[in-house]
């Protein structure tokens, strides 16, 4: 785990936090019954104002390394990044190990909201596969959506984790 704060780093583009091996061992595999094609890793993306960056990062980092949130996380630092949409916001990514695992994907987003980690000024939270990133698909470059999912707070508000997983499966996977 990187102990540095994002706002104190200007030599590296990202700082990272990783789960323990127990995270992968304890994943729910209910999604397998739907015969979804594996997509590989993906991430929920939070666009955080620099003033809020360290506070949100500490919470995400600590939840991640204790196997309570995703399989990994990274935060942009103060080093300039040509892929950034806005110089006053920094990206925090919270990873899932398998983007087709709708249980893991939905659970991580639900936990982000339950822990008040989605900034109130972020209107929706996009999810993007790593394959889209590796293919060079960025909103800034394409001017079109590049995310697999995009959820709004009202879609989660008041739902238990089980209710949200069921909602996510029905609405976004059309099953």
PyMOL commands that set and color helices and strands:
alter all, ss='L'
color gray80, all
select helices_A, chain A and resi 6-8+21-25+30-34+50-65+102-114+130-134+139-142+153-155+161-173
alter helices_A, ss='H'
color red, helices_A
select strands_A, chain A and resi 14-18+42-49+72-76+89-96+124-129+149-152
alter strands_A, ss='S'
color yellow, strands_A
deselect
rebuild
show_as cartoon
